[in-house]
Amino acid sequence: MQTIRLTKEFKFEMAHALKGYDGLCRNIHGHSYELLVTVTGIPVMDKTSTKLGMVMDFGDLKKIVRKSIIDEFDHALVLNRESTDDFNADAEMFGRTILVDYQPTSENMLIDFVARLKDKMPADVKLHHLLLRETVTSYAEWFAADNE
């Protein structure tokens, strides 16, 4: 049997601010994020299966990632919970504010996204790699092999 990698790409818009950062990113600003999710597995060989020849249906992977990440983070403002002492998240323009227990950097968001996805994969499919592109020239990556 041959192990195959599948990758699905997602795009979402999100704003954040980095409390205590020594540059411009301490201010609220936004990005057009791209998230690539790669899984590994062995294609189904059961000739009676509707998924014959597939590691995982791309549509199923899309549903999992959309429900776990994209639907929540798209067009949201993400802030470290510790940076919101004087912040009124109830104001109408801040209706899609997500308060997290970490500095919302690409690196920390990847760690969060892995936790959201890891247990949602089918039993015979493993999360292999996530890439989160913050700008056209900058991205962070997570690899399962680096975290075993």
Order of alpha helices (4+ residues) and beta strands (2+ residues): beta-beta-alpha-beta-beta-alpha-beta-beta
